[in-house]
Amino acid sequence: GVCIRNCAQCKKMFGSFFIGQKCADYCIKYKGKRFVDCEDEFSIQPFLQVPETDY
């Protein structure tokens, strides 16, 4: 559905900052009734992370 496609788009945009699996699980949990918009920080905030870096 649209929700899953938007998760994939956000993953492409934000890379390792975006937790795609968590987003997809969210879409499945709410059966696509909730909307994820890559340009809306409130809708993607739960799926953002600071990637671990190797120093």
mmCIF file of the N, C-alpha and C atoms, coordinates in Angstrom:
data_MODEL
# 
_entry.id   MODEL 
# 
loop_
_atom_site.group_PDB 
_atom_site.id 
_atom_site.type_symbol 
_atom_site.label_atom_id 
_atom_site.label_alt_id 
_atom_site.label_comp_id 
_atom_site.label_asym_id 
_atom_site.label_entity_id 
_atom_site.label_seq_id 
_atom_site.pdbx_PDB_ins_code 
_atom_site.Cartn_x 
_atom_site.Cartn_y 
_atom_site.Cartn_z 
_atom_site.occupancy 
_atom_site.B_iso_or_equiv 
_atom_site.pdbx_formal_charge 
_atom_site.auth_seq_id 
_atom_site.auth_comp_id 
_atom_site.auth_asym_id 
_atom_site.auth_atom_id 
_atom_site.pdbx_PDB_model_num 
ATOM 1   N N  . GLY A 1 1  ? 0.813  -1.197 0.000  1.00 0.00 ? 1  GLY A N  1 
ATOM 2   C CA . GLY A 1 1  ? 0.000  0.000  0.000  1.00 0.00 ? 1  GLY A CA 1 
ATOM 3   C C  . GLY A 1 1  ? 0.850  1.252  0.000  1.00 0.00 ? 1  GLY A C  1 
ATOM 4   N N  . VAL A 1 2  ? 0.169  2.357  0.068  1.00 0.00 ? 2  VAL A N  1 
ATOM 5   C CA . VAL A 1 2  ? 0.819  3.668  0.056  1.00 0.00 ? 2  VAL A CA 1 
ATOM 6   C C  . VAL A 1 2  ? 1.758  3.827  1.246  1.00 0.00 ? 2  VAL A C  1 
ATOM 7   N N  . CYS A 1 3  ? 1.334  3.370  2.404  1.00 0.00 ? 3  CYS A N  1 
ATOM 8   C CA . CYS A 1 3  ? 2.144  3.512  3.621  1.00 0.00 ? 3  CYS A CA 1 
ATOM 9   C C  . CYS A 1 3  ? 3.513  2.843  3.443  1.00 0.00 ? 3  CYS A C  1 
ATOM 10  N N  . ILE A 1 4  ? 3.508  1.610  2.955  1.00 0.00 ? 4  ILE A N  1 
ATOM 11  C CA . ILE A 1 4  ? 4.760  0.867  2.756  1.00 0.00 ? 4  ILE A CA 1 
ATOM 12  C C  . ILE A 1 4  ? 5.635  1.555  1.707  1.00 0.00 ? 4  ILE A C  1 
ATOM 13  N N  . ARG A 1 5  ? 5.022  2.016  0.624  1.00 0.00 ? 5  ARG A N  1 
ATOM 14  C CA . ARG A 1 5  ? 5.786  2.726  -0.420 1.00 0.00 ? 5  ARG A CA 1 
ATOM 15  C C  . ARG A 1 5  ? 6.414  3.994  0.139  1.00 0.00 ? 5  ARG A C  1 
ATOM 16  N N  . ASN A 1 6  ? 5.682  4.696  0.996  1.00 0.00 ? 6  ASN A N  1 
ATOM 17  C CA . ASN A 1 6  ? 6.231  5.908  1.603  1.00 0.00 ? 6  ASN A CA 1 
ATOM 18  C C  . ASN A 1 6  ? 7.393  5.573  2.529  1.00 0.00 ? 6  ASN A C  1 
ATOM 19  N N  . CYS A 1 7  ? 7.308  4.459  3.239  1.00 0.00 ? 7  CYS A N  1 
ATOM 20  C CA . CYS A 1 7  ? 8.436  4.017  4.072  1.00 0.00 ? 7  CYS A CA 1 
ATOM 21  C C  . CYS A 1 7  ? 9.673  3.806  3.206  1.00 0.00 ? 7  CYS A C  1 
ATOM 22  N N  . ALA A 1 8  ? 9.483  3.155  2.069  1.00 0.00 ? 8  ALA A N  1 
ATOM 23  C CA . ALA A 1 8  ? 10.602 2.892  1.158  1.00 0.00 ? 8  ALA A CA 1 
ATOM 24  C C  . ALA A 1 8  ? 11.182 4.202  0.633  1.00 0.00 ? 8  ALA A C  1 
ATOM 25  N N  . GLN A 1 9  ? 10.315 5.156  0.312  1.00 0.00 ? 9  GLN A N  1 
ATOM 26  C CA . GLN A 1 9  ? 10.769 6.455  -0.181 1.00 0.00 ? 9  GLN A CA 1 
ATOM 27  C C  . GLN A 1 9  ? 11.561 7.191  0.902  1.00 0.00 ? 9  GLN A C  1 
ATOM 28  N N  . CYS A 1 10 ? 11.070 7.165  2.126  1.00 0.00 ? 10 CYS A N  1 
ATOM 29  C CA . CYS A 1 10 ? 11.773 7.820  3.236  1.00 0.00 ? 10 CYS A CA 1 
ATOM 30  C C  . CYS A 1 10 ? 13.133 7.171  3.463  1.00 0.00 ? 10 CYS A C  1 
ATOM 31  N N  . LYS A 1 11 ? 13.189 5.845  3.343  1.00 0.00 ? 11 LYS A N  1 
ATOM 32  C CA . LYS A 1 11 ? 14.455 5.122  3.517  1.00 0.00 ? 11 LYS A CA 1 
ATOM 33  C C  . LYS A 1 11 ? 15.463 5.576  2.469  1.00 0.00 ? 11 LYS A C  1 
ATOM 34  N N  . LYS A 1 12 ? 14.993 5.769  1.229  1.00 0.00 ? 12 LYS A N  1 
ATOM 35  C CA . LYS A 1 12 ? 15.880 6.263  0.167  1.00 0.00 ? 12 LYS A CA 1 
ATOM 36  C C  . LYS A 1 12 ? 16.358 7.678  0.477  1.00 0.00 ? 12 LYS A C  1 
ATOM 37  N N  . MET A 1 13 ? 15.465 8.502  1.004  1.00 0.00 ? 13 MET A N  1 
ATOM 38  C CA . MET A 1 13 ? 15.796 9.901  1.292  1.00 0.00 ? 13 MET A CA 1 
ATOM 39  C C  . MET A 1 13 ? 16.735 10.045 2.483  1.00 0.00 ? 13 MET A C  1 
ATOM 40  N N  . PHE A 1 14 ? 16.470 9.290  3.550  1.00 0.00 ? 14 PHE A N  1 
ATOM 41  C CA . PHE A 1 14 ? 17.186 9.483  4.810  1.00 0.00 ? 14 PHE A CA 1 
ATOM 42  C C  . PHE A 1 14 ? 18.231 8.413  5.103  1.00 0.00 ? 14 PHE A C  1 
ATOM 43  N N  . GLY A 1 15 ? 18.258 7.355  4.306  1.00 0.00 ? 15 GLY A N  1 
ATOM 44  C CA . GLY A 1 15 ? 19.273 6.314  4.466  1.00 0.00 ? 15 GLY A CA 1 
ATOM 45  C C  . GLY A 1 15 ? 19.288 5.716  5.861  1.00 0.00 ? 15 GLY A C  1 
ATOM 46  N N  . SER A 1 16 ? 20.477 5.643  6.455  1.00 0.00 ? 16 SER A N  1 
ATOM 47  C CA . SER A 1 16 ? 20.621 4.975  7.750  1.00 0.00 ? 16 SER A CA 1 
ATOM 48  C C  . SER A 1 16 ? 19.985 5.751  8.902  1.00 0.00 ? 16 SER A C  1 
ATOM 49  N N  . PHE A 1 17 ? 19.544 6.989  8.643  1.00 0.00 ? 17 PHE A N  1 
ATOM 50  C CA . PHE A 1 17 ? 18.833 7.747  9.676  1.00 0.00 ? 17 PHE A CA 1 
ATOM 51  C C  . PHE A 1 17 ? 17.394 7.254  9.837  1.00 0.00 ? 17 PHE A C  1 
ATOM 52  N N  . PHE A 1 18 ? 16.893 6.529  8.839  1.00 0.00 ? 18 PHE A N  1 
ATOM 53  C CA . PHE A 1 18 ? 15.497 6.097  8.833  1.00 0.00 ? 18 PHE A CA 1 
ATOM 54  C C  . PHE A 1 18 ? 15.399 4.597  9.058  1.00 0.00 ? 18 PHE A C  1 
ATOM 55  N N  . ILE A 1 19 ? 14.568 4.181  10.011 1.00 0.00 ? 19 ILE A N  1 
ATOM 56  C CA . ILE A 1 19 ? 14.409 2.759  10.340 1.00 0.00 ? 19 ILE A CA 1 
ATOM 57  C C  . ILE A 1 19 ? 13.244 2.211  9.507  1.00 0.00 ? 19 ILE A C  1 
ATOM 58  N N  . GLY A 1 20 ? 13.564 1.711  8.325  1.00 0.00 ? 20 GLY A N  1 
ATOM 59  C CA . GLY A 1 20 ? 12.547 1.245  7.388  1.00 0.00 ? 20 GLY A CA 1 
ATOM 60  C C  . GLY A 1 20 ? 11.711 0.091  7.910  1.00 0.00 ? 20 GLY A C  1 
ATOM 61  N N  . GLN A 1 21 ? 12.340 -0.843 8.612  1.00 0.00 ? 21 GLN A N  1 
ATOM 62  C CA . GLN A 1 21 ? 11.612 -2.006 9.130  1.00 0.00 ? 21 GLN A CA 1 
ATOM 63  C C  . GLN A 1 21 ? 10.572 -1.582 10.155 1.00 0.00 ? 21 GLN A C  1 
ATOM 64  N N  . LYS A 1 22 ? 10.943 -0.659 11.023 1.00 0.00 ? 22 LYS A N  1 
ATOM 65  C CA . LYS A 1 22 ? 10.004 -0.165 12.041 1.00 0.00 ? 22 LYS A CA 1 
ATOM 66  C C  . LYS A 1 22 ? 8.823  0.536  11.370 1.00 0.00 ? 22 LYS A C  1 
ATOM 67  N N  . CYS A 1 23 ? 9.105  1.285  10.309 1.00 0.00 ? 23 CYS A N  1 
ATOM 68  C CA . CYS A 1 23 ? 8.059  1.974  9.552  1.00 0.00 ? 23 CYS A CA 1 
ATOM 69  C C  . CYS A 1 23 ? 7.108  0.963  8.908  1.00 0.00 ? 23 CYS A C  1 
ATOM 70  N N  . ALA A 1 24 ? 7.664  -0.061 8.284  1.00 0.00 ? 24 ALA A N  1 
ATOM 71  C CA . ALA A 1 24 ? 6.842  -1.095 7.643  1.00 0.00 ? 24 ALA A CA 1 
ATOM 72  C C  . ALA A 1 24 ? 5.980  -1.824 8.676  1.00 0.00 ? 24 ALA A C  1 
ATOM 73  N N  . ASP A 1 25 ? 6.561  -2.134 9.834  1.00 0.00 ? 25 ASP A N  1 
ATOM 74  C CA . ASP A 1 25 ? 5.799  -2.789 10.905 1.00 0.00 ? 25 ASP A CA 1 
ATOM 75  C C  . ASP A 1 25 ? 4.639  -1.909 11.358 1.00 0.00 ? 25 ASP A C  1 
ATOM 76  N N  . TYR A 1 26 ? 4.878  -0.602 11.415 1.00 0.00 ? 26 TYR A N  1 
ATOM 77  C CA . TYR A 1 26 ? 3.842  0.370  11.784 1.00 0.00 ? 26 TYR A CA 1 
ATOM 78  C C  . TYR A 1 26 ? 2.704  0.341  10.767 1.00 0.00 ? 26 TYR A C  1 
ATOM 79  N N  . CYS A 1 27 ? 3.047  0.308  9.487  1.00 0.00 ? 27 CYS A N  1 
ATOM 80  C CA . CYS A 1 27 ? 2.027  0.251  8.431  1.00 0.00 ? 27 CYS A CA 1 
ATOM 81  C C  . CYS A 1 27 ? 1.165  -1.002 8.577  1.00 0.00 ? 27 CYS A C  1 
ATOM 82  N N  . ILE A 1 28 ? 1.824  -2.130 8.833  1.00 0.00 ? 28 ILE A N  1 
ATOM 83  C CA . ILE A 1 28 ? 1.108  -3.400 8.971  1.00 0.00 ? 28 ILE A CA 1 
ATOM 84  C C  . ILE A 1 28 ? 0.230  -3.375 10.226 1.00 0.00 ? 28 ILE A C  1 
ATOM 85  N N  . LYS A 1 29 ? 0.774  -2.855 11.326 1.00 0.00 ? 29 LYS A N  1 
ATOM 86  C CA . LYS A 1 29 ? 0.027  -2.798 12.586 1.00 0.00 ? 29 LYS A CA 1 
ATOM 87  C C  . LYS A 1 29 ? -1.276 -2.015 12.428 1.00 0.00 ? 29 LYS A C  1 
ATOM 88  N N  . TYR A 1 30 ? -1.207 -0.896 11.719 1.00 0.00 ? 30 TYR A N  1 
ATOM 89  C CA . TYR A 1 30 ? -2.395 -0.050 11.547 1.00 0.00 ? 30 TYR A CA 1 
ATOM 90  C C  . TYR A 1 30 ? -3.103 -0.297 10.219 1.00 0.00 ? 30 TYR A C  1 
ATOM 91  N N  . LYS A 1 31 ? -2.692 -1.379 9.530  1.00 0.00 ? 31 LYS A N  1 
ATOM 92  C CA . LYS A 1 31 ? -3.328 -1.798 8.272  1.00 0.00 ? 31 LYS A CA 1 
ATOM 93  C C  . LYS A 1 31 ? -3.456 -0.654 7.269  1.00 0.00 ? 31 LYS A C  1 
ATOM 94  N N  . GLY A 1 32 ? -2.417 0.201  7.231  1.00 0.00 ? 32 GLY A N  1 
ATOM 95  C CA . GLY A 1 32 ? -2.398 1.293  6.259  1.00 0.00 ? 32 GLY A CA 1 
ATOM 96  C C  . GLY A 1 32 ? -3.313 2.456  6.584  1.00 0.00 ? 32 GLY A C  1 
ATOM 97  N N  . LYS A 1 33 ? -3.971 2.417  7.757  1.00 0.00 ? 33 LYS A N  1 
ATOM 98  C CA . LYS A 1 33 ? -4.886 3.505  8.127  1.00 0.00 ? 33 LYS A CA 1 
ATOM 99  C C  . LYS A 1 33 ? -4.138 4.753  8.588  1.00 0.00 ? 33 LYS A C  1 
ATOM 100 N N  . ARG A 1 34 ? -2.903 4.578  8.988  1.00 0.00 ? 34 ARG A N  1 
ATOM 101 C CA . ARG A 1 34 ? -2.068 5.716  9.373  1.00 0.00 ? 34 ARG A CA 1 
ATOM 102 C C  . ARG A 1 34 ? -1.194 6.062  8.178  1.00 0.00 ? 34 ARG A C  1 
ATOM 103 N N  . PHE A 1 35 ? -0.753 7.303  8.126  1.00 0.00 ? 35 PHE A N  1 
ATOM 104 C CA . PHE A 1 35 ? -0.017 7.774  6.954  1.00 0.00 ? 35 PHE A CA 1 
ATOM 105 C C  . PHE A 1 35 ? 1.383  8.213  7.351  1.00 0.00 ? 35 PHE A C  1 
ATOM 106 N N  . VAL A 1 36 ? 2.363  7.817  6.570  1.00 0.00 ? 36 VAL A N  1 
ATOM 107 C CA . VAL A 1 36 ? 3.744  8.223  6.770  1.00 0.00 ? 36 VAL A CA 1 
ATOM 108 C C  . VAL A 1 36 ? 4.108  9.158  5.620  1.00 0.00 ? 36 VAL A C  1 
ATOM 109 N N  . ASP A 1 37 ? 4.542  10.377 5.950  1.00 0.00 ? 37 ASP A N  1 
ATOM 110 C CA . ASP A 1 37 ? 4.908  11.373 4.944  1.00 0.00 ? 37 ASP A CA 1 
ATOM 111 C C  . ASP A 1 37 ? 6.339  11.816 5.222  1.00 0.00 ? 37 ASP A C  1 
ATOM 112 N N  . CYS A 1 38 ? 7.241  11.553 4.281  1.00 0.00 ? 38 CYS A N  1 
ATOM 113 C CA . CYS A 1 38 ? 8.666  11.856 4.460  1.00 0.00 ? 38 CYS A CA 1 
ATOM 114 C C  . CYS A 1 38 ? 8.925  13.338 4.734  1.00 0.00 ? 38 CYS A C  1 
ATOM 115 N N  . GLU A 1 39 ? 8.033  14.203 4.296  1.00 0.00 ? 39 GLU A N  1 
ATOM 116 C CA . GLU A 1 39 ? 8.228  15.642 4.473  1.00 0.00 ? 39 GLU A CA 1 
ATOM 117 C C  . GLU A 1 39 ? 7.544  16.174 5.735  1.00 0.00 ? 39 GLU A C  1 
ATOM 118 N N  . ASP A 1 40 ? 6.884  15.292 6.487  1.00 0.00 ? 40 ASP A N  1 
ATOM 119 C CA . ASP A 1 40 ? 6.219  15.688 7.730  1.00 0.00 ? 40 ASP A CA 1 
ATOM 120 C C  . ASP A 1 40 ? 6.996  15.097 8.898  1.00 0.00 ? 40 ASP A C  1 
ATOM 121 N N  . GLU A 1 41 ? 7.771  15.952 9.576  1.00 0.00 ? 41 GLU A N  1 
ATOM 122 C CA . GLU A 1 41 ? 8.649  15.437 10.626 1.00 0.00 ? 41 GLU A CA 1 
ATOM 123 C C  . GLU A 1 41 ? 7.893  14.724 11.740 1.00 0.00 ? 41 GLU A C  1 
ATOM 124 N N  . PHE A 1 42 ? 6.642  15.097 11.995 1.00 0.00 ? 42 PHE A N  1 
ATOM 125 C CA . PHE A 1 42 ? 5.883  14.450 13.066 1.00 0.00 ? 42 PHE A CA 1 
ATOM 126 C C  . PHE A 1 42 ? 5.478  13.027 12.690 1.00 0.00 ? 42 PHE A C  1 
ATOM 127 N N  . SER A 1 43 ? 5.226  12.783 11.401 1.00 0.00 ? 43 SER A N  1 
ATOM 128 C CA . SER A 1 43 ? 4.822  11.431 11.000 1.00 0.00 ? 43 SER A CA 1 
ATOM 129 C C  . SER A 1 43 ? 6.009  10.475 10.900 1.00 0.00 ? 43 SER A C  1 
ATOM 130 N N  . ILE A 1 44 ? 7.225  11.010 10.681 1.00 0.00 ? 44 ILE A N  1 
ATOM 131 C CA . ILE A 1 44 ? 8.392  10.126 10.553 1.00 0.00 ? 44 ILE A CA 1 
ATOM 132 C C  . ILE A 1 44 ? 9.277  10.113 11.797 1.00 0.00 ? 44 ILE A C  1 
ATOM 133 N N  . GLN A 1 45 ? 9.033  11.001 12.738 1.00 0.00 ? 45 GLN A N  1 
ATOM 134 C CA . GLN A 1 45 ? 9.883  11.108 13.922 1.00 0.00 ? 45 GLN A CA 1 
ATOM 135 C C  . GLN A 1 45 ? 10.098 9.775  14.635 1.00 0.00 ? 45 GLN A C  1 
ATOM 136 N N  . PRO A 1 46 ? 9.055  8.931  14.785 1.00 0.00 ? 46 PRO A N  1 
ATOM 137 C CA . PRO A 1 46 ? 9.287  7.652  15.484 1.00 0.00 ? 46 PRO A CA 1 
ATOM 138 C C  . PRO A 1 46 ? 10.258 6.714  14.762 1.00 0.00 ? 46 PRO A C  1 
ATOM 139 N N  . PHE A 1 47 ? 10.520 6.977  13.491 1.00 0.00 ? 47 PHE A N  1 
ATOM 140 C CA . PHE A 1 47 ? 11.346 6.076  12.682 1.00 0.00 ? 47 PHE A CA 1 
ATOM 141 C C  . PHE A 1 47 ? 12.734 6.640  12.398 1.00 0.00 ? 47 PHE A C  1 
ATOM 142 N N  . LEU A 1 48 ? 13.057 7.775  12.993 1.00 0.00 ? 48 LEU A N  1 
ATOM 143 C CA . LEU A 1 48 ? 14.373 8.376  12.787 1.00 0.00 ? 48 LEU A CA 1 
ATOM 144 C C  . LEU A 1 48 ? 15.315 7.966  13.908 1.00 0.00 ? 48 LEU A C  1 
ATOM 145 N N  . GLN A 1 49 ? 16.578 7.833  13.558 1.00 0.00 ? 49 GLN A N  1 
ATOM 146 C CA . GLN A 1 49 ? 17.604 7.462  14.530 1.00 0.00 ? 49 GLN A CA 1 
ATOM 147 C C  . GLN A 1 49 ? 18.912 8.118  14.123 1.00 0.00 ? 49 GLN A C  1 
ATOM 148 N N  . VAL A 1 50 ? 19.816 8.212  15.059 1.00 0.00 ? 50 VAL A N  1 
ATOM 149 C CA . VAL A 1 50 ? 21.169 8.654  14.751 1.00 0.00 ? 50 VAL A CA 1 
ATOM 150 C C  . VAL A 1 50 ? 21.971 7.383  14.501 1.00 0.00 ? 50 VAL A C  1 
ATOM 151 N N  . PRO A 1 51 ? 22.463 7.202  13.274 1.00 0.00 ? 51 PRO A N  1 
ATOM 152 C CA . PRO A 1 51 ? 23.205 5.962  12.984 1.00 0.00 ? 51 PRO A CA 1 
ATOM 153 C C  . PRO A 1 51 ? 24.497 5.898  13.790 1.00 0.00 ? 51 PRO A C  1 
ATOM 154 N N  . GLU A 1 52 ? 24.850 4.700  14.169 1.00 0.00 ? 52 GLU A N  1 
ATOM 155 C CA . GLU A 1 52 ? 26.099 4.515  14.897 1.00 0.00 ? 52 GLU A CA 1 
ATOM 156 C C  . GLU A 1 52 ? 27.259 4.649  13.921 1.00 0.00 ? 52 GLU A C  1 
ATOM 157 N N  . THR A 1 53 ? 28.282 5.362  14.365 1.00 0.00 ? 53 THR A N  1 
ATOM 158 C CA . THR A 1 53 ? 29.446 5.556  13.501 1.00 0.00 ? 53 THR A CA 1 
ATOM 159 C C  . THR A 1 53 ? 30.644 4.835  14.100 1.00 0.00 ? 53 THR A C  1 
ATOM 160 N N  . ASP A 1 54 ? 31.535 4.431  13.242 1.00 0.00 ? 54 ASP A N  1 
ATOM 161 C CA . ASP A 1 54 ? 32.760 3.770  13.688 1.00 0.00 ? 54 ASP A CA 1 
ATOM 162 C C  . ASP A 1 54 ? 33.873 4.803  13.777 1.00 0.00 ? 54 ASP A C  1 
ATOM 163 N N  . TYR A 1 55 ? 34.427 4.965  14.960 1.00 0.00 ? 55 TYR A N  1 
ATOM 164 C CA . TYR A 1 55 ? 35.540 5.898  15.130 1.00 0.00 ? 55 TYR A CA 1 
ATOM 165 C C  . TYR A 1 55 ? 36.819 5.143  15.329 1.00 0.00 ? 55 TYR A C  1 
# 
